[in-house]
Amino acid sequence: MKNEKNLRTKRLLLYFTHEEFMKIKNRQQNSTCPNMGVYFRKLLFSNRIVSTYRNRSQDDILHEVSQVRKNLELLYVRIGQTEVEDTIGILQILREELFSLDSAVEKMLEVW
């Protein structure tokens, strides 16, 4: 059975313009609050709200590094399945991927 202290039976109905609602929704989504109810209770009762943010440039660089890693894994599998003469072409692709990885790491170091 639910704890009587946490049982919520009363509602509060509020009306917002679309722009107001979108501002509130964005703030809630950028916080650690999982939903609007938790967000408003924290606001109303002066509880601390933790906001989060993402660094888009770092996310892009990490995505690029992840793609290179996946490509390297595929090349590793292909090398194990190919004949010796086909390996030269795969090694050229591997070299290009390593240059891409080096470039992505340099970008990441510049950001940090």
N, C-alpha and C positions, 0 to 999 in steps of 0.2 A: 504494500500500500504506500502511496506517496506520502512524503513528509508534509504534514499540515501547514508548516511554516512556508513551504515553497509552492503551495497550491494557489494558483492565480485564478480568481473567479471574476474579477472586475475588468472591464474594458474601457479604453479611452479612444474616442474616435476623433481624428484630426483630418482636416482638408488642406491640401496644398495645391499650388499651381504646378504645372508640369515642370517648370524650371526649378522651383523650390524642391520638389520631390527628387529631381535628378541630382541636385547639389547634396541633399541628405543621403541619397543612395550611394553616390560616389564616396562620400566621407565614410559611410558604413563599410563599403567594400574595401576601402584603404585602411581600415582598422582591423583589429583581430576579433571583432565581434562577428559571430557567425550569422546573425540575422538582425533585422530592424528592432525587434522587441528587446533584445539584449542591449543593443546600441542605445535606444531611448532610455531604458532603465538606468544605464550607466550615466547618461547625460543628466537625467532628472535627479538622480541621487548623488551626484557629484563624485562618482567613482572614476578612477583613472582610466582613460581610454588610450590604448597604444595604437599609434598609426604606423603603417608600414608603407614602404615605397620600393619600387624596382628601378634599378639603373638600366635603362634601355640599351645603352651602348655595351655594357658588360654582358647583358643577356644575349645580344646579337653575336658578340665575340664567342661566348660560350656555346651558342648554337653552332657557329661555324666550326669550332674545335670538335664538337660532338659529331658533326657530319664527316669531318676528316677521319675521326676515329673509326666510324662505321665503315668508311671506304677502305681504310687500312685493314680492318678485320676481313672484309670481303676479298681483298687482294691476298691476304694470308691463306684463305681457303682456296682461292684460285691457284696459287702457286703449288699447293699440295696436290692439285688435280691435273696439272698440265705437264706437257712434255718439255724437255730442256730448251728446244728452239722457241717455244712460246713464252718462256720465262723472260726473255729479253724485253719483249713488249710490256709485260707486267712490271718489270723493274723500272721501265721508263714512267709508267703510270705511278708507281710507288714514289719515284723521285719527285714528280709533280705534286703529289699529295703531301710529301714531307715539306716542300716549299710552301704550300698552303698553310700547313700547320705552323711553320716557322713565322709566317706573316701574321697569323692570328695571335700567336704568343706575343709578338712584338706589339701589336695593337693593344693587347691586354696590359702589357707592361706600361705602355704610354698612359692608359687610363688610370692605372694605379700609381 
